[in-house]
Amino acid sequence: MSVLLPGSSSLVGRWARIAGWVGAAVVLGALAATAGEGLDPAGRARLVRYLGILIAAGLAVGVQHALYPSAVASRLQLANPDPGRLLRHALVRWLPIPLVLTVPVVVIGLAGGMPLLAAEGALSVLATGLYAFVRFAPLGPAVRAWEREEAGGWYRTLYTWAPSVRYGVPDALVPGLNRTGAVFLVGALSPLVAQTLSNAGVMVGSGPLALVAPLVVLAAPAALAARLRPTFDRAFWISHGVWADAFRQVERAEGREPVRVEAVYWAPRRIRPAVWAGLVSLDRRFPLGRIATLGLALVAGVHLAGLGDGIEAATLALYVVVMNGAVALTGAEDLLPTAQTWRLGGVARWSAVRFLMNARWLPPLVAIFLLLIWLTEEVGWDDLAVWTLVDLGVAAVSACFVTLAAHLRLRRAVA
């Protein structure tokens, strides 16, 4: 951001972001090392490609949430960058995510002495991330056109004659759903091609042929970005407006009631309104309930399939980190304005508020453990106790870290 508007971000803020990304990379690398422990070369190759498909699914739905609405829109309007610089700004904002997601596949490959497998996995993830960016970054104009019925006439004609083909969602969401499917298919292409070559005996584990598919996919975003660059300012600002309007809508408009104050029963009465307000704001920004459901289903599936202690522990740790780390979104000014909320309490109060927001996800985790204790003999009460303490510890650390970061930002603003 400092390149577009010098002095707009502090040295502390930049180092905090770098530390956050490095910390995420270390955590993912440690989880990957645990998951790959004891696997032979063929097993490591299958795990890398399976992770590649899962990461492609995540990238296919994550770009629009990471890019829009822009958290620095007002500062960008002051800087008024040209389309090329605005494209670089958006790319720099998105690129750390696929770069960090390459860490698990690289660690699994290098830990097994398979550098070609590490290169295959890293290229596949980067190619998917860049392809997802060039498809979703300019999505706003397409959404507006579908919303105004200026595009998609073929789709409306089709579901008029065959209602069963309709997605069951508003027409404005159809372009995003179509691109989500396209990104997932393109991202899954490289792992599937590599595994097919391996199964056919063309290569053992990985080889130079496995690098062809991700390199071809990697060339596509370069060509698309060149076409996108001259008019990206129009695409960026329309996309920002689309998602800014979408996130201003209340949950009742989507047919789902927001969290009620009475439902926040685990919070003391003195801070219950603050916990409730944080949960409502967070739910409007990101559908954590769906993420929690998918994560718990993955945890249960991995344990029931008996894939090994390493993969089971890695899956649980990933769930705990993601669900408790999501509270970092409340550090954004558009979600919980620090200047206003700080009048109701200081660091200790808001650390407690964010900790209790994270505690919302402990009962579902305990319920899954109780189910696994009943269904399997591998999960015991000691596992439940250990992971309960781990979850509470991560919840407390993330809550304190986010609150301190918001406090430092406020002090710098009013200094």
Salt bridges, closest charged atoms under 4 A:
GLU120 OE2 - ARG49 NE 2.89
GLU147 OE1 - ARG144 NH1 2.87
ASP171 OD2 - ARG156 NH1 3.13
ASP171 OD1 - ARG166 NH2 3.32
ASP245 OD2 - ARG144 NH2 3.18
ASP245 OD1 - ARG248 NH1 2.78
GLU251 OE1 - ARG256 NH2 3.06
GLU257 OE1 - ARG252 NH2 3.30
ASP283 OD1 - ARG360 NH1 3.19
GLU333 OE2 - ARG409 NH2 2.83
